[in-house]
Amino acid sequence: MGNSTEDDSLLRPFIDRIRRENEIESEQVADLHVEAFEEAKRLGIEMGRADPCLRKVVLFGSALPDRDFRSDSDIDLAIVGGDRAGLERIAAASPFSTRRRCQGPVRFARGESTR
């Protein structure tokens, strides 16, 4: 087997390529994280306008800022009040939903009233 210097020079192009690919992927995931957060805010506003019985929409999970968002992360929303089926239709029509490959790009949890 060659010496360490020879091994390093043979591996350097491979290492550099992998490092560049990882940096690009990290930037793409960071951009997707921002997109998910902005889409969650937009969905909350749209749902509130569409359903007067909806009392609260709460974003939780990895789409929140400073959370560990991954390329397969989804948007988690808890809802209080409102028509769940109608709200899920709004979420399903989201542009974010149509580009996601995970099983449920927007997930719902039924929240309890805080009154």
Backbone hydrogen bonds, N-H to C=O, Kabsch-Sander energy under -0.5 kcal/mol:
donor,donor_aa,acceptor,acceptor_aa,energy
7,D,3,N,-2.4
8,D,4,S,-2.6
9,S,5,T,-2.1
10,L,6,E,-2.0
11,L,7,D,-2.1
12,R,8,D,-1.9
15,I,11,L,-2.7
16,D,12,R,-2.9
17,R,13,P,-2.2
18,I,14,F,-2.4
19,R,15,I,-2.4
20,R,16,D,-2.3
21,E,17,R,-2.5
22,N,18,I,-2.5
23,E,19,R,-2.1
24,I,20,R,-2.4
25,E,21,E,-2.4
26,S,22,N,-2.4
27,E,23,E,-2.1
28,Q,24,I,-2.3
29,V,25,E,-2.5
30,A,26,S,-2.2
31,D,27,E,-2.3
32,L,28,Q,-2.3
33,H,29,V,-2.3
34,V,30,A,-1.9
35,E,31,D,-2.3
36,A,32,L,-2.7
37,F,33,H,-2.2
38,E,34,V,-2.5
39,E,35,E,-2.5
40,A,36,A,-2.2
41,K,37,F,-1.9
42,R,38,E,-2.3
43,L,39,E,-2.8
44,G,40,A,-2.3
45,I,41,K,-2.0
46,E,42,R,-2.7
47,M,43,L,-3.1
48,G,44,G,-2.0
49,R,45,I,-2.1
50,A,46,E,-2.1
51,D,47,M,-2.0
54,L,51,D,-1.6
55,R,80,V,-3.0
56,K,80,V,-1.6
58,V,78,A,-3.1
60,F,76,D,-2.2
64,L,61,G,-1.6
67,R,64,L,-1.1
69,F,67,R,-1.6
73,S,70,R,-1.7
75,I,105,P,-3.4
76,D,60,F,-0.8
76,D,74,D,-0.5
77,L,75,I,-0.6
77,L,107,R,-3.1
78,A,58,V,-3.0
79,I,109,A,-2.4
80,V,56,K,-2.6
82,G,53,C,-0.7
84,R,82,G,-0.8
87,L,83,D,-2.5
88,E,84,R,-2.7
89,R,85,A,-1.6
90,I,86,G,-1.5
91,A,87,L,-2.1
92,A,88,E,-2.6
93,A,89,R,-1.3
94,S,91,A,-1.5
98,T,94,S,-1.5
99,R,95,P,-0.8
99,R,96,F,-0.6
100,R,96,F,-0.5
100,R,97,S,-0.9
104,G,102,C,-1.4
107,R,75,I,-2.8
109,A,77,L,-1.7
111,G,79,I,-3.6
111,G,109,A,-0.7
